[in-house]
């Protein structure tokens, strides 16, 4: 029970606090310090990994992934690229962004703002994509970071 006690020489009145109240305040202050320092995570969006930017750009972040893994002879490069989709530098953006899939037209190659309707993302991320096989064919899958970069770029609007 809280009451008042006479304190100090100047005869002022101060509240008398219940036993253990000081410990509760100290614990509360400790949690506040941890929150302020960012040591407690409540499931918010994770910080991007150093090699995975927050808002990827096509030329800087996405095209290098496509060039290294997809724009290869016999795949999405040369005079007769698979599905007519050249992913070579200078051609890839126009061939994929806001372009319907030729093999599965209910999907887009890349639908800005919607990775789940974008086959470029789905075919690199899923073992069983809605159309065809996982890409790249007969090569190692893209890394988690590369897949997330493509997803984040599409989700952010697939800007050049």
For each residue, the residues with C-beta under 8 A, 3 or more apart:
1: 18
2: 15 16 17 18
3: 15 16
4: 13 14 15 16
5: 13 14 15 16
6: 11 13
7: 12 13 14
8: 11 12
9:
10:
11: 6 8
12: 7 8
13: 4 5 6 7
14: 4 5 7
15: 2 3 4 5
16: 2 3 4 5
17: 2 21 22
18: 1 2 21
19:
20: 23 24
21: 17 18 24 25
22: 17 25 26
23: 20 26 27
24: 20 21 27 28
25: 21 22 28 29
26: 22 23 29 30
27: 23 24 30 31
28: 24 25 31 32
29: 25 26 32 33
30: 26 27 33 34
31: 27 28 34 35 40
32: 28 29 35 36
33: 29 30 36 37
34: 30 31 37 39 40
35: 31 32 38 39 40
36: 32 33
37: 33 34
38: 35
39: 34 35
40: 31 34 35
41: 44
42:
43:
44: 41
45:
46:
47:
48: 52 53 54 152
49: 52 145
50:
51: 145
52: 48 49 56 145 148 149 152
53: 48 56 57 61 149 152
54: 48 152
55: 152 156
56: 52 53 60 61 62 149 150 152 153 156
57: 53 60 61 62 153 159 160
58: 61 62 63 93 153 158 159 160
59: 62 63 160
60: 56 57 63 64
61: 53 56 57 58 64 65 149 153
62: 56 57 58 59 65 66 149 150 153
63: 58 59 60 66 67 89 92 93
64: 60 61 67 68
65: 61 62 68 69 70 142 146 149 150
66: 62 63 69 70 71 76 87 92
67: 63 64 70 71 87 88 89
68: 64 65
69: 65 66 72 136 139 142 146
70: 65 66 67 75 76 77 87 135 136
71: 66 67 75 76 77 86 87 88 89 92
72: 69 75 76 77 136
73: 77 78
74: 78
75: 70 71 72 81 82 87 136 137
76: 66 70 71 72 81 82 83 85 86 87 88
77: 70 71 72 73 81 86 87 88
78: 73 74 81 86
79:
80:
81: 75 76 77 78 84 85 86 87 88
82: 75 76 85
83: 76 101 102 103
84: 81 95 102
85: 76 81 82 95 96 102 109
86: 71 76 77 78 81 91 92 95
87: 66 67 70 71 75 76 77 81 91 92 95 96
88: 67 71 76 77 81 91 92
89: 63 67 71 92
90:
91: 86 87 88 94 95
92: 63 66 71 86 87 88 89 95 96
93: 58 63 96 97 160
94: 91 97
95: 84 85 86 87 91 92 99 109
96: 85 87 92 93 99 109 110 120
97: 93 94 109 110 112 158
98: 108 110 111 112
99: 95 96 108 109 110
100: 105 107 108 109
101: 83 104 105 106 107 108 109 119 131
102: 83 84 85 105
103: 83 131 132
104: 101 107 119 130 131 132
105: 100 101 102
106: 101
107: 100 101 104 111 117 118 119 122 130 131
108: 98 99 100 101 111 114 117 118 119
109: 85 95 96 97 99 100 101 118 119 120
110: 96 97 98 99 118 119 120 121 154 158
111: 98 107 108 114 117 118 154 158
112: 97 98 154 157 158 159
113: 154 155 156 157 158
114: 108 111 117 118 154 155
115: 118 121 122 150 151 154 155
116: 121 122
117: 107 108 111 114
118: 107 108 109 110 111 114 115 121 122 154
119: 101 104 107 108 109 110 122 123 129 130 131
120: 96 109 110 123 124 150 154
121: 110 115 116 118 124 125 147 150 151 154
122: 107 115 116 118 119 125 126 129 130
123: 119 120 126 129 131 132 133 134 135
124: 120 121 134 135 136 141 142 146 147 150
125: 121 122 129 147 150 151
126: 122 123 129 134
127: 134
128: 134
129: 119 122 123 125 126 132 133 134
130: 104 107 119 122
131: 101 103 104 107 119 123
132: 103 104 123 129 135
133: 123 129 137
134: 123 124 126 127 128 129 137 141
135: 70 123 124 132
136: 69 70 72 75 124 139 140 141 142
137: 75 133 134
138:
139: 69 136
140: 136
141: 124 134 136
142: 65 69 124 136 146 147 150
143: 146 147
144: 147 148
145: 49 51 52 148 149
146: 65 69 124 142 143 149 150
147: 121 124 125 142 143 144 150 151
148: 52 144 145 151 152
149: 52 53 56 61 62 65 145 146 152 153
150: 56 62 65 115 120 121 124 125 142 146 147 153 154
151: 115 121 125 147 148 154 155
152: 48 52 53 54 55 56 148 149 155 156
153: 56 57 58 61 62 149 150 156 158 159
154: 110 111 112 113 114 115 118 120 121 150 151 158
155: 113 114 115 151 152
156: 55 56 113 152 153 159
157: 112 113
158: 58 97 110 111 112 113 153 154
159: 57 58 112 153 156
160: 57 58 59 93
